[in-house]
């Protein structure tokens, strides 16, 4: 009996050791796989950041060093490109284009949010009839190539005296970003509990109050993500701003095109200007990064 017990215990110990070895092997394999994926992620991330890092480095080079082929990486650093961008040496000042871009992007983003919030409410919480057709219509407005609508918009602006007017850009950016905002906010507002809306309505809250004090705070991260994306799209828009503006309402992207002249491409100055123009968007993204992550992840897990 004791011999049988000893044999059983030995077999049990052997099986336990074998299972432990198998678990250890799987753990080591998982760690190696995780480390390999981490290395790949770092390589891909650095590859995506290299163009931006190269632009920043080039902005601190002199024009002669920036134009060399192959590029001179270890060339002396200078702030001449930034001095030229900010009007040093008698060049044009960048402040009016930057102010125009900030005004057009900010006002259009505010208008988009004011229009998209009730529209998304009607399409997600208090759904209208055939709301899926309405959503498809919003999406279909983005299928038209932007250049196809350039001539009609130009003729409209010319006949109404709105050429080189910042408010025309505000109207255009609002209409261009509104479909995207409605699509995004519709998915965000779909996660708002209907019970709290009904409780507010029982207490006598009307629709504007419900949107302002109930829906907006709950869907705040999604609204922030939508606002940031609309602001970036408006800030980076070039085609309409280049055609419809001139001296008065020119935006920052239009100002960047002035560094490409008949005399050649001023690469260092262009890179310096691009860095400065990118800073407001980067600052807004950094300030709202927590809201952006929360907003973009809303609805990901049901």
N, C-alpha and C positions, 0 to 999 in steps of 0.2 A: 504494500500500500504506500509506504514511504517512497519506494523507488518510482512508482507511478506519479506521485505528487511532485517529486523532484523533476521528473521528465516534463510534466505539465508546466511547472514553474520555469524550467529552462526554455521551453518552447515559447512561453509567454514573454519572457525577457528578450528572447531573440526577435520575436515579432515586434516588440516595443522598440528595440534598438533599430530594427529595419525601418519602422514607421518614422522614428525620429530622424534617421539619416535621410529618408525621403523628403521629410518636411524641411530639413536644413538645405537640401539640394534645391528644392523649389524656392526657398527664401533667397538663396544666393543667386539663383537664376533671375528672380524678380528684381533683386537689387541691381544686377548687371543690366537688365533691360531698362530699369528706371534711370540708371546712370547714363546709358547710351541715349535714351530719349532726351534727357536733360542736356547732354552735349549737343545733340542735333538742334534742340530748341534754342540754345545759346548761339549756335552758328547761324541759324536762320534769322534770329533777332538782330545779330550784328550785321548780317548781310543787308537787312532792310534798313538799318540805321546808317550804313556806310555812305549813301548819297547825301544824306543830311549832314553827316559829319564832314564829308568832303566839301560841301558848300560852305560850312562854317570856317573850315581851314582856309579855303580859297579866299574868303572875304577878308582875311588878315594878311594877304599877300599883295605885293605891288603888282601893277598891271603887267609889267614885263615878266615877272615870275609866274603869274597866273596863266599867261599865254604860251609858256614853254611846252614843248611836246618831245618826250614825256614830261608830265608835270613835275615841278620842282617841289618836292614835299618838304625838304629841310630848308627852304628859303627863309630869309629874314621876315619877321612879322611886322606889320605896320597897320595903323588905323586910317590910312589915307582913303580907303574905300568908304568908310563910315563918315569921314569928314566931308567927302564929296557928296554923299547921299544927303546929308543934313545941310547942304547949301554952302559948304566951304569952298573957297575959290571962285565965288560968284555963280555957282550953279543954282538951278531952281530948287526952291524949298519944298520938302515933301509933306509939310504939315497940312495944307489944304486937301490933297488926295487922301491922306490918312483920316482926316476929320470926315470927309465925304463918305469913305468906306464905313467908318464907325457909325455915322448917322444912318446911312441906307441899311446897313445890316441890323442895327438895333431896332429902328422903327419897323422894318419889315418883319423881324422876328416877333415883336410885340403884337403886331397885327395878325400874324399867322396864328399865334397862340389864342388870341381873342376869338378868332373865327373857327379854329380847329377844335377847341374844347367843346362848344355846344354841338358842333357837327359830329364829333366822336361820341358824345353822350347820346345823340339820337341814333347812332349806328351801333352802339354797343349795349347800352343800358335800357333805354326806351326805344327799341328798334322800330324804325319806320318800315312800311311795306316794301318788299323787294330790296332790302338793304344790301344784299349781295350785288345786285345790279348797280346800285349806287357806288359801292366800293370799286367795282370794275370800271365804272366811268371815271372815277378819280384816278385810277391807275392808268387808264387809256390816255389821259392827257399827257403823260410822261413818255408816250410812245412816239410822239411827233418830234422829229429832229429839231433842235433849237434853231438851226440856221434856216429852216423852212419858214419860221415865223418872223424872221428878222426884217424882211422887206415890208410886210404889212405893218409891223410895229413902228418901223422907221417912218413910213408914210403917215401913219396916225399921229406920231409925235410931231412931224413937220407941219401937218395941217392944223394941229391944235396949239402950236407954239410951245411945245414941251421939250424940244431938243435942248440938250445941255441943262437939264433940270433934275435936281436930286430926287424930287418927289416922283418923277416918272420911274426912276430906278426902284424906289420904295414900292410902288405899285407892281412893277414887274417881278421883283423878288418875292413879294407876297403871293402873287398868283403862281409863281414857279414852285414855291416851297409848300404851298397849302396842301396839295394832294399827298405829299410825303408825310406831312404832319398829321393829317387826318388818318392815314393808314397806320402810323405808329401809335397815335394816341387811342385809336379804336381798340387795339390789342391791349394797351395799358388799362383803359377804363373798363374793359371786360372783366378784369380781376377785382374791381371794386365791389364789395358786398352790397347787394341790393337792400339788405335789411336796414343798414344805417341810413340809406337814402329814404326809405319808407318811414323810418322813425323821425327823420327831420321833417318830412312832409306832414306827418301826423301832428307835429308840434307847430305847424303853420308856416314852414319855410317854403318860399316860392323858388322857382327854378334858378334865378340868378344867385339867391342865397345858397341853394344846394350846391351849385357849381363852385361858388367861391369858398364856402366854409366846410363843405363835406367832401366833394369829389376832388378838388384841387389839392388839399393836404394829403389825402390818401394816395393819389396818383402823382405826388410831387416828384419823385425820382424819374418817372416816365416823362413828365412835362419838362423837367430839366434836361433830360437827354434829347428830347425833341427840339427844345430851344437851342441847344448847343449845335446840333447838326444843321438846323436851319441857318444859324449864324455863320457857321463855317461855309456852307454853300453860298450864302450871300456875299461873304467876304472874298471868296475866291473867284466869283463870277467875272469873266473878262469880256466875252463876246458882245453882249448888249452894252456894257459900259464903254467898250472901245468905239462902238458905232454911234451910240446915242448921246455921248457926252463930248465935251471939248475942253475949254479952259476952266469953266466955272465948276462943273459937276464931275470932273475926272476923279476916278477912284485910285486906290493904291495899286491894284494890278495893272491899270492903264499906265500909271507912272513908271512901273517896271519896264514897260516896252520902250520908254525913252532912252534906255541904256543900250538899245540895239539901233545903231545909227548907220548912215552911209559911210562913216569913217571906220566902222568896224564894230566888233562886240567888245564892250568894256566888261570883261568877265569878273574881275575883282569887285568893281562897283556894283555889278548886277547881283553878285552873291551877297554882298553886304546889304543891299536893298532888300533882297529876298529874306535874309535873316531878320531884319527889322520888321518887315511886313508880316512875317510868320509869328512874331512874338505875341501879339494880342490873342491870336487863336490858341497858341500854346498856353498862355496864361489862363484863358477862360477854361480850357480843357483841364488844366492842373487844378484850378480852383473847384471845378465841379466834377472831379474824377470819381468821387464816391457816389454822387448822385447818378453819374453817367453809367457806372457799372451796375448799380441797382436798377436803373431804368431799362438798360438793355437786357438785363436778366429777368425782368418781369415777364411772367407767363411761360418761362422756360420749363418750369416744373409744375405740373398740374396735379 
